């Protein structure tokens, strides 16, 4: 997302315990390998709506939270990230001032240089837009000098929406294609830490291949990207600030 060599701070706001892996695992692993601080906030464990296998196996609600937390912790470790759980519940994830305030505290603490979150439209899962709205609101509040939260007021970190599961239905038009080829093995390992959603492993491997093909085509033939290029797609929320067009 950025070409700077300075150490950065990547913040990922994820509605459920697995979302950050499928959608942004490559970006997370790349940031971690650069030495950036990577913080993932899972607003819920995905215990009700994204843990069907565990429910069918007869686990209790609290037991499923434990399972999903362990899976997400293992996945985050594979990517090189810290993960936090706000346990706000899912299906539905209910927006609240208190939850936004918790996010403001996280923003002030980790001072992100880049933020990743969900799209604002998803007719298949209302938790995802709810997470995005709260992530954006918290960013604005964290910038306010007079907001009552520890730490310095936030700057203006760029925000990127990561790709939703059904992009055509979510008004998702990517304008950033990220080359995750060097870290795709780590993303795949992280995906395999989430057996509760094993059906997603191959889906997101295939998606990375398709985005890799598009990445190569848009990069042009002179870049010499390998045949096995893997990619992730993102959409920028705010304008890019630059002194030169490239």
N, C-alpha and C positions, 0 to 999 in steps of 0.2 A: 504493500500500500504506500510505502514511503521509501525513498532512496537514501535517507539520512543514515549516517554511520553512528550517530549518537544512540545510546541505549534508550529504548522507548518503554511504554507501558500500555499493553493491550488489555482492554476490558471487553468481555463478551457477556452479554445479557441474554440468557437462554430461558425459555419458558419452562422446559422440562429437562430432566437429567440427561437425556440423550441428544437433544437438539444440537448442542455445540459440536458434537463429534461429527455427525452426518454433514452438517452445513459448513462448518468452519475449521474442521480438524487440521487441514493443511495450513491454513493461515496461522493457527495457533502454534503448530510445530515449527514453522518457519521463524516466527517471532521468538520462540524459546531458543532455537538454535543460534539466533543473532545475539542472544543474551538479554533480550527484553524481559521485563516482568509480564507475566500473563496471568490474569485473574478472570476466572469464569464464575459468574453468579447464576445459579439455577434457582429460579423463583419457586419451582416445585420439583418433586421427584418424578412427576409423571405417573403417580401411583394409581390413579383411577383410569385414565384414558389411554395410557401407553404401556401397560403392563399386563396385557391379556393373558400371556403365558403363565405368569405367576398366579393370577386369579384362578385360572383353570386347574392349577396344581394345588389349590386349596389354601393358599397363604392368606393371612389376615392383612388388614390395611397397614398396620404398623410394621408387620413383617415385610411387606412389599416395599415400604419406605427404606427399610434397612438394606434390602437386596439392591434396590436401585441406587442408593447412596454408595454402596460398595462398588457397584459397576461403574458409576460415574467417576469415583475417586481413582479407580484403576485406569480408566480411559484418560483422565486428566494427567495422571502420572506418566502414561505412555507418550503423551504429547508434550510434557514438560510444563504443565500449567498447575496453578493452585485453583481449587474449586470450593465454592461456598454454597450452602443451601439455605434459602430463606423459608422453606416449608410453608409456602402461602396457599398450597392446595391447587388442584387442577380440575378441569372439567366440572365447573369452570374455574379459571384463574380470575379472581375478582380484583379489579383495580381499587386501590385505596390510598389515602393520603399517607398512612403509616408505612405502606410498602414503598411508595415513592420516596419517602423520607429515608428509609433504610438504604435505598439506592443512592440518594444524595450523599449519605455518609460514605458509601463505598467510593463514589466518584472523588470526593474530597481526599480520601485516604490514598487511593492508588494513582490519582492524577493521570488519567489515561491520555496517551497521545493519539490513540485510535480506539474507536468503539465499534463493535460488531453486534448486530441484533437482527430480529425478525423483520419481515415486511409489514406494512400497515394494512394489508389486505390479505385475507385467507379465509375463503368461505367454508373451508373444510375443518378449520380449527380456530375458534375464537380466542384461545389462549395465546396464540402467536401474536396477533395484532395487539392484544392487551399488553403483552410484554414489551412490544415495540413502543407503544404509546407511553408507558411508564419510563422506559429507558430514555426516551427523548425528553420527557418532562423533567426527569431528574437531572439530565444534563444541563438544561436551561436554569433550573433552580440552583444547581451547584455553582453556576457562574455568578449568581447574585451576591454581591458583597454583603448585603444585609441578611442573607439566609442564615438561620441559626443552626450551624453544623460546624464541627471542628475542622481545622485545616484552612488552607488558602482558597480563595475563589478559583474556580476552574477556568482554564483558558477556553479555547474553542476547538476541541479535538474533532477531526473529521469522523463522521459516522457512515458506516456501510451496512446496507441490508444484505444478509446472506440469502442464498437461493432457497426458496420454499420447496416443499415436496412436489407440488403441482404448479410450476411457475406460470403456465399459460392462464390459469384460473386466478392468479394472485396479482395480476398487473405488474409482473416482474419483468423488467427489461434491463439486463445486465449492461453496465458500461465499464466494468473492470473485469478482466480475466487474469487470474492469478496462477502462475506456474508453480504447482506443488510437487513436481516430479521428484525433486531430491528428498522429499519427506513423505511421499505417499505410503511407503512401507509402514511408517509410524502411524499414519492415519488408519491404515487397514488394521494394524494391531490394536489401535484404540477402538475401532468399530467392533472388533472381536471380543472386546471386554464387555460388550452389551448383549449377552445372549437373550435377554428379554425381548429384543427386537432383531433377532437373527435374520428375519426376512429383509432387513434393510442393508445388509452387508454387500450383497452383490449389486443391489440397485444403485448404491452410491459409488461403488467401484466403476460400474458402467457409466454413470453420469460423469465421473472424473475423466474417463476416456473421451467422452463426447466433448466436454468442455476443453480438453487438451487439443482435440482436432481443431476446434474453433480458435483456440489460442494461437496455434501454429499458423493458421490461415491469416489471422489478423496481424501477426508479427511479421509476416513476409518471409520469403525464401532465404534471405541473406543471413538470418539469425542462426540457421543451422540447428534448430531444435530437433531432438531425437524423435523417432517414430512413436516411442512410448510416452510422449508428453502427457502429463495428467494436469487437470486444471480445476479450479473452483471459480464460480461466478459471483459477482457482487454488484450492487447498485449504490452509487454515491448519493447521500441525502443532501448535503450542502455543496455549494460550488467549491471547486478546487481553487486555491489561492496560489498563484505562480507568477514569476517574473518573465517567463518565456513559455510559448506554446510548444508542446511536444506530443 
